[in-house]
């Protein structure tokens, strides 16, 4: 794992510590390092929100112990970045305790922001109404980045230009919102196969950024066959490898996993989809999910699919087999037939148009009682003596 990935993971972990431990962890990591990482997150979030059109520098005055840390948060033209230092001419100042800010950004929900103070430089109100308006807009933008929940997945998808909603007649984000909402404020690890941009090294990553902003405490990993430069950023890391190489996937998952969510938006070739699922599903945490996108290719021969919907070896055939495995308790099997790991851990399969969401857990629900015959002709018994003592038609 890269040093940056290790650092941000430690910072995320520190944000959830009890009061007596969090300051010690910040000291161990380095207050300046933590402050820079925290403000980089603020800048990243602020860039998605409305703010002043022209350049505006807000002084950030962060307290830790008896010391003060000075940084400038520079806004304008839909962008934001951080510069180290103090500027006595900054038109506004945001003052806050570093530990409080760290918890507000990356910790569990709670009454954070209690140490925050806002100041406007003397004279800003009176000298130029346009400057004052820009300062107010800038402060609102920064506070929104710190304290507000991110936009919906559909909004984020549109703002960041992903292909999860609207592109190529795909409308996935409402489905994702339905299943991912319980994880939104959790410290999750998300892996998405397929970064985008094909073989262009500086292209892609839009949906990775969407996941990063949606999961405010999450670590996001992207996997692509092609090398990608300039896409990794705080909490977002891009890996290179072949999703059809089971040995590579196993090694990668052991190093960076386990994952709470895996999303396959890779090549969409059936043999790759199947290989990736078999290799990575064991590395999804219990309670997590595995998603397969663009199942339409199961029916397209050019993508390793088949025009016959009942054909074996396609990604949709794999989804159908998971439904059988989900109900392994009800199947008539040889006594020595062992259950697979997949059968024992798939606890739900949710299928929508072109997308499937697979739940990970412990699939050991009891079967229907054994006194209900599996082999006798129940239709004949029903006709002769009324319904059996098991499942019946609705009355």
C-alpha positions as CSV (number, residue, x, y, z in Angstrom):
1,X,0.0,0.0,0.0
2,X,1.3,3.5,-0.8
3,X,2.4,5.7,2.0
4,X,-0.5,8.1,1.2
5,X,-3.0,5.3,1.4
6,X,-1.6,4.2,4.7
7,X,-1.7,7.7,6.1
8,X,-5.3,8.5,5.2
9,X,-6.4,5.2,6.6
10,X,-4.8,6.0,9.9
11,X,-6.3,9.5,9.9
12,X,-9.8,8.0,9.2
13,X,-9.3,5.5,12.1
14,X,-8.1,8.4,14.4
15,X,-11.4,10.3,13.8
16,X,-13.4,7.5,15.5
17,X,-11.3,7.2,18.6
18,X,-12.5,8.2,22.1
19,X,-11.7,11.7,23.4
20,X,-8.7,10.5,25.4
21,X,-7.0,8.9,22.4
22,X,-7.6,11.1,19.4
23,X,-5.2,13.9,20.4
24,X,-2.5,11.4,21.1
25,X,-3.0,9.8,17.7
26,X,-2.9,13.2,16.0
27,X,0.4,13.9,17.8
28,X,1.8,10.6,16.6
29,X,0.8,11.3,13.0
30,X,1.9,14.9,13.1
31,X,-0.5,17.8,13.5
32,X,0.7,19.5,10.3
33,X,0.2,16.3,8.3
34,X,-3.3,15.8,9.7
35,X,-4.2,19.4,9.1
36,X,-3.1,19.3,5.5
37,X,-5.0,16.0,4.9
38,X,-8.2,17.4,6.6
39,X,-8.1,20.7,4.6
40,X,-7.4,18.8,1.4
41,X,-10.7,17.0,2.0
42,X,-12.5,20.3,2.7
43,X,-11.2,21.7,-0.6
44,X,-12.2,18.6,-2.5
45,X,-15.8,18.8,-1.2
46,X,-16.0,22.6,-1.6
47,X,-15.2,22.3,-5.3
48,X,-18.6,20.6,-5.8
49,X,-20.5,23.5,-4.2
50,X,-21.4,27.0,-5.4
51,X,-19.1,29.7,-4.3
52,X,-17.5,33.0,-5.4
53,X,-16.6,33.3,-9.1
54,X,-13.3,35.1,-8.5
55,X,-10.3,34.0,-6.4
56,X,-10.9,34.3,-2.7
57,X,-8.5,33.1,0.1
58,X,-9.9,32.3,3.5
59,X,-7.5,32.0,6.4
60,X,-7.8,28.7,8.3
61,X,-6.5,29.0,11.9
62,X,-6.5,25.5,13.4
63,X,-5.7,25.0,17.0
64,X,-3.9,21.9,18.5
65,X,-2.7,22.0,22.1
66,X,-1.1,25.4,22.7
67,X,-0.1,25.8,19.0
68,X,-1.9,27.3,16.0
69,X,-1.6,26.0,12.4
70,X,-2.1,28.4,9.5
71,X,-3.4,27.5,6.0
72,X,-5.2,29.4,3.2
73,X,-8.2,27.8,1.6
74,X,-8.3,29.3,-1.9
75,X,-11.7,29.3,-3.7
76,X,-13.0,30.5,-7.0
77,X,-14.1,29.5,-10.5
78,X,-15.5,26.1,-9.3
79,X,-12.1,25.1,-7.8
80,X,-10.5,24.9,-4.4
81,X,-7.0,24.2,-3.1
82,X,-4.9,24.6,0.1
83,X,-1.8,26.7,0.7
84,X,0.2,26.7,3.8
85,X,0.8,29.9,5.8
86,X,-0.7,33.0,7.2
87,X,-2.1,36.1,5.3
88,X,-3.0,39.1,7.3
89,X,-4.9,40.5,4.3
90,X,-7.3,37.6,4.0
91,X,-10.8,38.9,4.0
92,X,-12.2,36.1,6.3
93,X,-10.9,33.7,8.9
94,X,-12.2,30.3,9.9
95,X,-10.9,29.3,13.4
96,X,-11.5,25.7,14.7
97,X,-9.8,23.1,16.9
98,X,-8.1,20.5,14.7
99,X,-9.5,17.5,16.5
100,X,-13.0,19.0,16.3
101,X,-12.6,19.5,12.5
102,X,-11.1,16.0,12.0
103,X,-14.1,14.5,13.8
104,X,-16.6,16.6,11.9
105,X,-15.2,15.5,8.5
106,X,-14.4,11.8,9.2
107,X,-15.9,10.8,12.5
108,X,-19.3,9.4,13.4
109,X,-22.2,11.8,13.3
110,X,-22.4,14.0,16.4
111,X,-22.5,17.5,17.7
112,X,-19.2,18.7,16.0
113,X,-18.2,22.2,15.1
114,X,-18.6,23.5,18.6
115,X,-15.1,25.2,18.5
116,X,-15.6,26.9,15.2
117,X,-15.4,30.7,14.9
118,X,-15.9,32.9,11.8
119,X,-14.4,36.4,11.3
120,X,-14.6,38.9,8.6
121,X,-11.7,41.4,8.2
122,X,-12.6,44.9,9.5
123,X,-14.0,47.0,6.7
124,X,-15.1,44.2,4.4
125,X,-18.8,45.0,5.0
126,X,-18.5,48.7,4.4
127,X,-15.9,49.1,1.7
128,X,-17.2,47.0,-1.2
129,X,-20.6,45.2,-1.2
130,X,-19.4,42.9,-4.0
131,X,-16.4,41.8,-2.0
132,X,-18.6,41.3,1.0
133,X,-21.0,39.2,-1.1
134,X,-18.0,37.0,-2.3
135,X,-16.7,36.5,1.3
136,X,-20.2,35.4,2.5
137,X,-20.5,33.0,-0.4
138,X,-17.0,31.7,0.2
139,X,-17.7,31.1,3.9
140,X,-21.0,29.4,3.1
141,X,-19.2,27.2,0.6
142,X,-16.6,26.1,3.1
143,X,-19.1,25.4,5.9
144,X,-21.2,23.4,3.5
145,X,-18.1,21.3,2.6
146,X,-17.4,20.7,6.3
147,X,-20.8,20.1,7.8
148,X,-23.3,19.1,5.1
149,X,-23.9,15.7,3.8
150,X,-22.9,15.3,0.1
151,X,-25.5,15.4,-2.6
152,X,-27.5,12.4,-3.8
153,X,-25.8,9.9,-6.0
154,X,-27.7,11.1,-9.0
155,X,-26.7,14.7,-8.3
156,X,-23.1,13.6,-7.8
157,X,-23.2,11.5,-11.0
158,X,-24.3,14.5,-13.0
159,X,-21.9,17.0,-11.5
160,X,-18.9,14.7,-11.8
161,X,-19.8,13.4,-15.3
162,X,-20.1,9.7,-14.5
163,X,-21.9,7.1,-16.7
164,X,-24.0,5.8,-13.8
165,X,-27.0,8.0,-14.6
166,X,-28.1,9.3,-18.0
167,X,-25.1,8.1,-20.1
168,X,-25.9,5.4,-22.7
169,X,-29.5,5.1,-21.3
170,X,-28.2,3.9,-17.9
171,X,-30.1,4.9,-14.8
172,X,-28.2,3.0,-12.0
173,X,-27.9,5.6,-9.2
174,X,-31.4,5.3,-7.7
175,X,-30.7,1.5,-7.3
176,X,-27.3,2.3,-5.7
177,X,-28.9,4.8,-3.4
178,X,-31.4,2.2,-2.2
179,X,-28.8,-0.3,-1.3
180,X,-25.9,1.9,-0.3
181,X,-27.7,4.4,1.9
182,X,-27.1,2.4,5.2
183,X,-23.3,2.6,4.5
184,X,-23.2,6.3,3.7
185,X,-21.7,7.4,7.0
186,X,-19.7,4.2,7.6
187,X,-15.9,3.9,7.3
188,X,-16.2,1.6,4.3
189,X,-13.8,0.2,1.8
190,X,-15.1,0.3,-1.8
191,X,-13.5,-1.4,-4.8
192,X,-14.7,-0.6,-8.3
193,X,-13.4,-2.6,-11.3
194,X,-13.0,-0.3,-14.3
195,X,-11.7,3.2,-13.9
196,X,-12.8,4.5,-17.4
197,X,-11.0,6.3,-20.1
198,X,-9.8,3.0,-21.8
199,X,-6.1,3.2,-22.6
200,X,-5.8,7.0,-22.0
201,X,-3.7,7.3,-18.8
202,X,-5.1,10.6,-17.6
203,X,-8.8,9.8,-18.3
204,X,-11.4,8.2,-16.1
205,X,-12.1,8.1,-12.4
206,X,-15.4,10.0,-12.4
207,X,-17.4,7.3,-10.6
208,X,-14.5,6.8,-8.1
209,X,-14.8,10.4,-7.2
210,X,-18.6,10.0,-6.9
211,X,-18.1,7.1,-4.4
212,X,-15.6,9.2,-2.5
213,X,-18.0,12.1,-2.0
214,X,-20.9,9.8,-1.2
215,X,-19.0,7.8,1.4
216,X,-17.5,10.7,3.4
217,X,-15.5,8.3,5.6
218,X,-14.7,5.7,2.9
219,X,-11.5,4.5,1.2
220,X,-12.1,4.1,-2.5
221,X,-10.0,1.8,-4.8
222,X,-10.2,1.6,-8.5
223,X,-8.8,-1.3,-10.6
224,X,-8.1,-1.0,-14.3
225,X,-6.2,-3.0,-16.9
226,X,-4.5,0.2,-18.1
227,X,-2.1,2.4,-16.2
228,X,-3.8,5.6,-14.9
229,X,-1.9,8.7,-13.9
230,X,-3.1,11.7,-12.0
231,X,-6.4,10.1,-10.8
232,X,-5.4,9.0,-7.3
233,X,-6.1,11.6,-4.6
234,X,-6.8,11.6,-0.9
235,X,-9.0,8.6,0.0
236,X,-9.0,7.4,-3.7
237,X,-6.3,5.0,-5.0
238,X,-6.0,3.4,-8.5
239,X,-4.5,0.0,-9.0
240,X,-3.5,-1.7,-12.2
241,X,-4.2,-5.3,-13.0
242,X,-6.2,-7.8,-15.0
243,X,-9.7,-8.6,-13.6
244,X,-9.5,-12.0,-15.3
245,X,-6.4,-13.0,-13.4
246,X,-7.5,-14.8,-10.3
247,X,-4.1,-15.0,-8.8
248,X,-3.6,-11.2,-9.1
249,X,-7.1,-10.5,-7.7
250,X,-6.4,-12.7,-4.7
251,X,-3.1,-11.0,-4.0
252,X,-4.6,-7.5,-4.4
253,X,-7.6,-8.3,-2.2
254,X,-5.4,-9.7,0.6
255,X,-3.3,-6.5,0.5
256,X,-6.1,-3.9,0.3
257,X,-9.2,-5.7,1.5
258,X,-11.4,-6.9,2.8
259,X,-14.0,-4.7,1.0
260,X,-17.4,-3.6,2.1
261,X,-18.5,-3.1,-1.5
262,X,-17.2,-4.4,-4.8
263,X,-18.6,-3.0,-8.1
264,X,-17.8,-4.7,-11.4
265,X,-17.9,-2.1,-14.1
266,X,-14.9,-3.5,-15.9
267,X,-14.7,-5.2,-19.3
268,X,-18.2,-6.7,-19.1
269,X,-17.0,-9.9,-20.8
270,X,-18.7,-12.8,-19.2
271,X,-15.5,-14.8,-18.4
272,X,-14.0,-11.7,-16.7
273,X,-17.2,-11.1,-14.7
274,X,-17.3,-14.7,-13.5
275,X,-13.5,-14.8,-12.7
276,X,-13.7,-11.6,-10.8
277,X,-16.7,-12.6,-8.7
278,X,-15.2,-16.0,-7.8
279,X,-11.9,-14.4,-6.7
280,X,-13.3,-11.3,-4.9
281,X,-16.5,-12.3,-3.3
282,X,-14.6,-14.2,-0.6
283,X,-13.0,-10.9,0.2
284,X,-16.2,-9.0,0.8
285,X,-17.0,-8.4,4.5
286,X,-20.1,-10.1,5.9
287,X,-22.9,-7.6,5.6
288,X,-21.3,-6.2,2.4
289,X,-22.3,-6.3,-1.2
290,X,-21.0,-7.2,-4.7
291,X,-22.5,-5.5,-7.7
292,X,-22.3,-6.5,-11.4
293,X,-23.2,-3.8,-13.9
294,X,-24.2,-4.0,-17.6
295,X,-25.6,-7.6,-17.6
296,X,-26.9,-6.8,-21.1
297,X,-23.6,-8.2,-22.5
298,X,-24.7,-11.7,-21.3
299,X,-26.9,-11.8,-24.4
300,X,-24.4,-10.3,-26.8
301,X,-22.0,-12.9,-28.5
302,X,-19.5,-10.1,-29.2
303,X,-19.0,-9.8,-25.4
304,X,-18.8,-13.4,-24.5
305,X,-22.5,-13.7,-24.1
306,X,-25.1,-15.9,-25.9
307,X,-28.3,-15.2,-27.9
308,X,-29.9,-18.1,-26.0
309,X,-30.9,-16.8,-22.6
310,X,-30.6,-20.3,-21.2
311,X,-27.0,-20.8,-22.2
312,X,-24.4,-21.6,-19.6
313,X,-21.2,-19.7,-19.1
314,X,-22.5,-16.1,-19.2
315,X,-22.6,-13.6,-16.4
316,X,-26.4,-13.8,-16.3
317,X,-26.1,-17.6,-16.0
318,X,-23.9,-17.0,-13.0
319,X,-26.5,-14.7,-11.4
320,X,-29.2,-17.4,-11.9
321,X,-26.9,-20.0,-10.4
322,X,-26.6,-17.8,-7.3
323,X,-30.4,-18.0,-6.9
324,X,-30.1,-21.7,-6.8
325,X,-27.3,-21.6,-4.3
326,X,-29.3,-19.2,-2.1
327,X,-31.8,-22.0,-1.7
328,X,-29.4,-24.9,-1.3
329,X,-31.3,-25.9,1.9
330,X,-34.3,-26.9,-0.2
331,X,-32.5,-28.9,-2.9
332,X,-32.4,-32.7,-3.0
333,X,-28.7,-33.6,-2.9
334,X,-26.4,-36.5,-2.2
335,X,-25.5,-36.7,1.4
336,X,-21.8,-36.4,0.6
337,X,-22.2,-33.3,-1.6
338,X,-20.4,-30.4,0.1
339,X,-21.7,-26.9,0.0
340,X,-19.5,-24.3,-1.7
341,X,-18.3,-21.1,0.0
342,X,-20.6,-19.1,-2.4
343,X,-23.7,-21.1,-1.4
344,X,-22.9,-20.6,2.2
345,X,-22.4,-16.8,2.0
346,X,-24.7,-15.4,-0.6
347,X,-27.7,-14.2,1.4
348,X,-29.6,-12.1,-1.2
349,X,-29.7,-11.4,-5.0
350,X,-31.4,-8.3,-6.1
351,X,-31.7,-7.9,-9.9
352,X,-32.8,-4.8,-11.8
353,X,-32.5,-4.0,-15.4
354,X,-28.8,-4.7,-16.4
355,X,-27.6,-4.6,-12.8
356,X,-27.4,-7.2,-9.9
357,X,-26.6,-6.6,-6.2
358,X,-25.5,-9.6,-4.2
359,X,-25.5,-9.7,-0.4
360,X,-22.8,-11.3,1.6
361,X,-23.5,-13.0,4.9
362,X,-24.2,-16.4,6.4
363,X,-26.7,-18.4,4.4
364,X,-27.7,-21.1,7.0
365,X,-31.5,-20.6,7.3
366,X,-33.3,-23.7,8.1
367,X,-35.0,-25.6,5.3
368,X,-38.8,-26.4,5.2
369,X,-39.4,-29.2,7.8
370,X,-38.4,-32.7,6.7
371,X,-41.8,-34.2,7.3
372,X,-43.0,-32.4,4.2
373,X,-42.2,-34.8,1.4
374,X,-40.0,-33.6,-1.4
375,X,-40.6,-36.5,-3.8
376,X,-44.2,-37.7,-3.4
377,X,-46.7,-36.3,-6.0
378,X,-48.3,-33.6,-3.9
379,X,-50.7,-32.7,-6.7
380,X,-52.3,-36.2,-6.5
381,X,-52.3,-36.1,-2.7
382,X,-53.9,-32.6,-2.8
383,X,-56.6,-33.9,-5.1
384,X,-57.3,-37.0,-3.0
385,X,-57.1,-35.7,0.5
386,X,-56.8,-31.9,0.5
387,X,-53.7,-29.8,0.8
388,X,-50.7,-31.2,2.6
389,X,-49.4,-29.7,5.8
390,X,-46.8,-27.5,4.1
391,X,-46.8,-24.6,1.7
392,X,-50.2,-24.0,0.0
393,X,-51.7,-21.7,-2.4
394,X,-52.9,-18.4,-1.0
395,X,-56.4,-18.7,0.4
